Amino acid sequence: MNLTGKVAVVTGSGQGLGLAYASALARAGAHVVINDINAEAAEQAVKAIRAGGGQAVVEVAAVGSSETADALVARALDAFGRLDVMVTNAGLLRDRVLWNMTDEDFDSVIDVHLRGTFTCARAAMRHFRTAGEGGRLILAGSPAGQRGNFGQTNYAAAKAGIAAMARTWAMECAKAQVTVNALIPNAATAMTRSLPFLAPYVDLLDRGEPIPPGIRRALSFGGPGDCAGLVVFLASDAASRVTGQCIGIGGDRLSLWSHPTEIRSSFNDGGWDADTIADSWASGVGGHPETYGIPVPQLPATIQEATG
């Protein structure tokens, strides 16, 4: 992929997935605005990209407010004269079960993930419409937003909202030649370390050891760099007709998530009251209820299988 001449903003790109996305975009030729609340991490990211021959600048700010979103777009225009790609990756976790979750736990996650995606996408889209050259909105979703996850009311709600915004904006932005997609990454990060069945593999990468091939398939789990190719693809001309999609990537797997749809229906002359619903539920629409939560994959039976 050749992104020479393109300019991208990547929020939350001082480390983890965001840094992997920004680095891959820079290697493909794009100029990148690095954003993070950690100034030292952001500066180190810029140094690493420049050391690799890429071009990058820093905008240190907390994502969420309209002011930050406008500043990110302005930084791209001031430094590089244009903006082509907005990657809304910034995020945080405040995991607690429903009855223990505080207002602050809920609001802080919603503010960064959901509101931050909205404000940054809106600021970018306003520029795209003015410039008249199209653009790309690449929104970071999560398996938790597709299926729910224990202890993640705030995070799952935000990510589900992001998926819904991607579908909505794909319609609204099409006339301006702007594509909108949500990527659903699965990679070793500080966030995935909190999941017991993934933590050992995060530790492996921290020690500089590769994740076994069997695990890369069984869990669709790898490092942040394994997810970066999807961002580069979605930013490229090759993805000019890909929009409104939720696309998963992790380890050795690339996948397309389905959108919510009615899967079965029943009809009753005159409509439904509570009794007729109860009488028909088990033999009708409720006979095969949908699953929920992120399933724990069945791992290979032996270490030898897991290591390929």
C-alpha positions in Angstrom: 0.0 0.0 0.0 1.3 3.4 -0.9 -0.2 6.3 1.2 2.3 8.9 0.0 0.7 12.3 0.2 -1.9 11.3 2.7 -2.2 12.7 6.2 -3.6 10.9 9.2 -4.6 11.7 12.7 -4.4 8.7 15.2 -5.8 9.4 18.6 -4.3 7.6 21.6 -1.2 6.7 19.5 1.5 7.1 22.1 1.6 3.3 22.7 -0.3 0.0 22.1 -2.6 -0.3 19.2 -2.6 3.4 18.4 1.2 3.5 18.0 1.0 0.4 15.8 -1.6 2.0 13.6 0.4 5.3 13.3 3.7 3.5 12.7 2.1 1.4 9.9 0.5 4.4 8.3 3.9 6.2 8.3 5.7 3.2 6.8 3.1 3.3 4.0 4.1 6.9 3.3 1.4 8.9 5.2 2.3 11.8 7.4 0.9 11.3 10.9 -0.4 13.4 13.9 0.4 11.5 17.1 -2.1 12.2 19.9 -1.8 11.1 23.5 -2.3 12.5 27.0 1.2 11.2 27.9 3.5 13.8 26.4 6.6 11.6 26.9 5.0 8.6 25.1 3.8 10.8 22.3 7.3 12.3 21.8 8.9 8.9 21.8 6.4 7.7 19.2 7.3 10.6 16.9 11.0 10.0 17.3 10.5 6.3 16.4 8.5 7.2 13.3 11.0 9.8 12.2 13.9 7.4 12.8 12.2 5.0 10.5 12.0 7.6 7.8 8.5 8.7 8.4 7.0 12.1 9.2 5.0 12.8 12.4 4.1 15.6 14.8 2.6 15.6 18.3 -0.7 17.0 19.7 -0.9 16.3 23.4 -4.5 16.5 24.5 -7.2 14.4 26.1 -9.8 13.2 23.6 -13.4 13.9 24.2 -14.0 17.6 23.9 -14.8 19.5 20.7 -11.8 21.7 21.4 -9.4 18.7 21.3 -11.0 17.4 18.1 -10.7 20.8 16.4 -7.1 21.1 17.6 -6.2 17.7 16.1 -7.6 18.7 12.7 -5.8 22.1 12.9 -2.5 20.4 13.8 -2.7 18.2 10.7 -3.5 21.2 8.5 -0.8 23.4 10.0 1.9 20.7 9.9 1.1 19.0 6.6 -1.5 21.1 4.8 -4.2 18.5 4.6 -6.1 15.7 6.3 -7.2 12.5 4.7 -7.7 10.0 7.6 -9.0 10.2 11.1 -8.4 7.1 13.3 -10.3 7.3 16.6 -8.4 4.9 18.8 -8.1 6.7 22.2 -9.6 4.9 25.1 -9.5 3.8 28.7 -11.0 1.2 31.0 -12.9 1.5 34.3 -14.1 -2.1 34.7 -16.7 -2.8 37.4 -19.9 -4.8 37.7 -23.1 -2.8 37.4 -23.8 -2.4 41.1 -20.3 -1.2 41.8 -19.8 1.1 38.9 -19.8 4.8 39.8 -21.0 7.7 37.7 -17.4 8.7 37.2 -16.5 5.2 36.0 -19.3 5.3 33.5 -18.9 8.9 32.3 -15.1 8.9 31.9 -15.2 5.8 29.5 -18.2 7.2 27.6 -16.5 10.6 27.3 -13.3 9.2 25.8 -14.6 6.4 23.7 -18.0 7.4 22.5 -18.0 11.2 22.7 -14.3 11.3 21.6 -15.1 9.3 18.5 -18.1 11.6 17.8 -16.2 14.9 18.2 -13.1 13.8 16.3 -15.2 12.3 13.4 -17.3 15.4 13.3 -14.3 17.7 13.1 -12.7 15.6 10.4 -15.9 15.4 8.4 -16.4 19.1 8.5 -12.9 19.5 6.9 -13.5 16.7 4.4 -16.7 18.4 3.2 -14.9 21.7 2.8 -11.9 20.2 1.1 -14.0 18.2 -1.3 -11.4 15.4 -1.7 -13.1 12.6 0.2 -11.6 11.0 3.3 -11.6 8.1 5.7 -13.1 7.7 9.2 -11.7 4.6 10.9 -13.3 4.0 14.3 -12.0 1.6 16.9 -14.6 -0.8 18.1 -14.3 -4.0 20.2 -15.6 -7.5 20.6 -17.2 -6.2 23.8 -19.3 -3.8 21.8 -20.5 -6.6 19.5 -21.3 -9.2 22.2 -21.1 -7.5 25.7 -18.5 -8.4 28.3 -18.7 -9.0 32.1 -17.8 -6.0 34.1 -17.7 -3.6 31.1 -21.0 -1.8 31.1 -19.4 1.5 30.1 -16.9 0.1 27.6 -19.3 -2.3 25.9 -22.0 0.5 25.6 -19.5 2.9 24.1 -18.1 0.4 21.6 -21.6 -0.7 20.6 -22.4 2.9 20.0 -19.4 3.3 17.8 -20.5 0.4 15.7 -23.9 2.1 15.3 -22.3 5.4 14.4 -20.2 3.7 11.7 -23.3 2.4 10.1 -25.1 5.7 10.4 -22.2 7.9 9.2 -21.5 5.6 6.2 -24.9 6.7 4.9 -24.4 10.4 5.8 -20.9 10.7 4.5 -21.2 8.8 1.3 -22.0 11.8 -0.9 -18.8 13.5 0.2 -16.8 10.3 -0.8 -15.9 9.6 2.8 -15.9 6.0 4.0 -16.6 5.0 7.6 -15.7 1.7 9.1 -15.2 0.2 12.6 -12.3 -2.1 13.2 -12.7 -4.7 15.9 -9.1 -5.5 17.0 -8.0 -8.3 19.3 -4.4 -7.8 20.5 -2.1 -7.9 23.4 -2.5 -4.5 25.2 -2.9 -3.2 28.7 -6.7 -3.6 28.2 -6.6 -7.3 27.2 -4.3 -8.1 30.1 -7.4 -7.8 32.3 -8.9 -10.9 30.7 -7.5 -14.0 32.5 -7.4 -16.3 29.4 -5.4 -13.7 27.4 -3.1 -12.4 30.2 -0.4 -15.1 29.7 0.0 -14.3 26.1 0.3 -10.6 26.8 3.1 -11.5 29.2 4.7 -13.5 26.4 4.9 -10.5 24.1 6.2 -8.3 27.0 9.1 -10.8 27.4 9.8 -10.5 23.7 8.5 -14.0 22.9 6.1 -14.7 20.1 2.6 -15.9 20.6 2.3 -19.6 19.6 0.8 -20.2 16.1 -2.0 -22.3 17.5 -3.0 -19.5 19.9 -2.9 -16.9 17.1 -5.7 -19.0 15.4 -7.6 -20.5 18.3 -7.9 -17.1 20.1 -7.4 -14.8 17.0 -4.9 -13.1 19.2 -1.6 -11.4 18.4 0.4 -8.3 18.9 -0.8 -4.7 18.1 1.2 -4.9 14.9 -1.0 -7.7 13.7 -4.0 -5.3 13.6 -2.3 -2.4 11.8 -2.6 -3.7 8.3 -6.3 -3.3 8.4 -5.9 0.4 9.2 -3.6 0.9 6.3 -5.9 -0.9 4.0 -9.0 1.1 5.1 -6.9 4.3 4.6 -5.9 3.4 1.1 -7.6 3.7 -2.3 -8.1 0.0 -2.4 -10.8 0.4 0.3 -12.6 3.2 -1.5 -15.8 1.1 -1.7 -15.6 -0.4 1.8 -17.9 1.5 4.1 -20.4 0.9 6.9 -18.6 -2.3 8.0 -17.4 -3.7 11.3 -14.2 -5.6 10.5 -12.4 -7.9 13.0 -8.7 -8.6 13.0 -6.3 -10.3 15.4 -3.6 -12.9 15.3 -4.1 -14.8 12.0 -7.7 -14.0 11.6 -9.5 -11.3 9.5 -13.3 -11.3 9.9 -16.5 -9.5 9.0 -19.0 -9.0 11.9 -22.7 -9.2 11.1 -25.0 -6.3 11.7 -28.0 -6.8 14.0 -30.9 -8.3 12.2 -34.2 -10.0 12.9 -33.5 -13.8 12.9 -37.1 -15.1 13.4 -40.6 -13.8 13.6 -44.1 -15.1 14.6 -47.5 -13.6 13.7 -50.7 -13.7 15.7 -54.0 -12.4 14.3 -55.0 -9.3 16.2 -51.6 -8.8 17.8 -49.9 -10.0 20.9 -50.8 -9.8 24.6 -48.6 -11.1 27.4 -50.4 -14.4 27.6 -50.1 -15.2 23.9 -46.5 -14.3 24.0 -45.9 -16.6 27.0 -47.8 -19.5 25.3 -45.8 -19.3 22.1 -42.4 -18.1 23.3 -40.6 -21.5 23.7 -42.0 -22.9 20.4 -41.7 -19.6 18.5 -39.2 -16.7 18.4 -37.7 -17.6 21.8 -37.1 -21.3 21.0 -33.4 -20.7 20.3 -32.3 -17.6 22.1 -29.1 -15.7 21.1 -25.9 -16.1 23.1 -24.2 -13.1 24.8 -20.8 -12.3 26.2 -17.4 -12.9 24.6 -17.0 -16.7 24.5 -13.8 -18.3 25.8 -12.5 -20.2 22.8 -11.7 -23.9 23.1 -7.9 -24.0 23.3 -5.8 -26.8 21.7 -5.7 -29.8 24.0 -1.9 -29.9 24.4 0.9 -27.5 24.5 2.3 -29.1 21.3 -0.9 -28.3 19.4 -0.9 -24.7 20.7 2.6 -24.1 19.6 1.8 -25.3 16.1 
